[in-house]
Amino acid sequence: MEAKEEEKIRRETVERAKTVVVKVGSSTITHRTGKLNLERMEKLVRQLADLHHEGRRVLLVTSGAVGAGMGKLGLTRRPRTMPEKQACAAVGQGILMHMYEKLFAEYGIVVAQVLLTRDDFSSRPRFLNARHALHTLLQMGVIPIVNENDTVATEEIRLGDNDTLSAMVAALVEADLLLLLSDIDGLYTANPRQDKTAQLIEFVREITPELERSAGGAGSQLGTGGMVTKLQAARIATSSGVAMVIANGSRENVIRTIMRGEKIGTFFLPRETPLQMRKKWLAFGAALQGELVVDEGAEKALVEKGKSLLPSGIVEVRGEFEAGTPVRIVNRQGRELARGIVNYRADEIRKIMGKKTAEIPRVLGYKDYDEVVHRNNMVLSC
């Protein structure tokens, strides 16, 4: 009975999906040499064009710029240093976009290049600007082709991989469905490359610690994302109300098969009550400026009762930050409990931590807020 219910949920979810984000990895659209696999790209574009012509809003998050650059420059092994990766991306991004533009034009579809870095998500104004730009492109009937801006990105501002990027884009545009196409068939009970008894998990209702332990390491030589990053992407997507499917991008007509509701890959069920847009940014996009360590009483109030964080429950302040900036809230063992926007500066919180709310005016000389972090400006991590 449960299998039939899961099949029904999967079919109904994909059928009613109006906005679909599709992520393709390097291994899906490049040969082992690094050069673009034109046959795979043509098949991918044809399926995306069909979705577009059905009236769905489609966004493509694509890897392959570094790989395309490797092919053009005659490199046989992925570059290791950041400048080498940036150089390959600078050469390859134009090649990649030229091919997509040419292929989509055959179906009368206009595409747009959108390059993003973590800064575009960590800055709330830029986060909202990116959201407005993508929505406007979709309203105009354009397919945005999104990639991380590897040419200028440094380790500090990189999103890390396009699995994470695609999930954040899906959350940004409030998509209904995210398809992660990679070189693996889905999520397994163990790493299938090392354990022959590993079983494909077809339906995931909740991302549990057991599931996270089953995730393996990085995948192919040309790709950077392993199953760990795909689970991180699933957490972002499902928390934002976006269903997600992991499937093998080399499978024939993989997108059409998924969109018919057939059992393929691993389907992740989204949360019934997704995070609000502001809390999506806080949970997944905001650049955290420091940490507040709280005692056991505050931990219970935050996690079990959904309360605001008062100064009395804070035992340590780490880092220097201004009022209005996002911080991480952790317990004494260092486990992240929540993320939130503080109402006071770091030095002010150090003065009032451990004290009651009524004592704030005496210590600081003023009191703008009772709470150090209000629950409306907080999102739980556990």
Secondary structure, DSSP 8 states (H G I E B T S, - for coil): -HHHHHHHHHHHHHHT--EEEEEE-HHHHB-TTSSB-HHHHHHHHHHHHHHHHTT-EEEEEE--HHHHHHHHHT--S---SHHHHHHHHHHHHHHHHHHHHHHHHTTT--EEEEEE-THHHHSHHHHHHHHHHHHHHHHTT-EEEEEE-TTT--TTT---SHHHHHHHHHHHTT-SEEEEEESS-SEESS-TTT-TT--EE-EESS--HHHHHH-----SSS----HHHHHHHHHHHHHTT-EEEEEETTSTTHHHHHHTT---SEEE---SS---HHHHIIIII-----EEEE-HHHHHHHHTT---B-GGGEEEEES---TT-EEEEE-TT--EEEEEE-SS-HHHHHHHTTS-GGGHHHHHS--S-S-SB-GGGEEE--
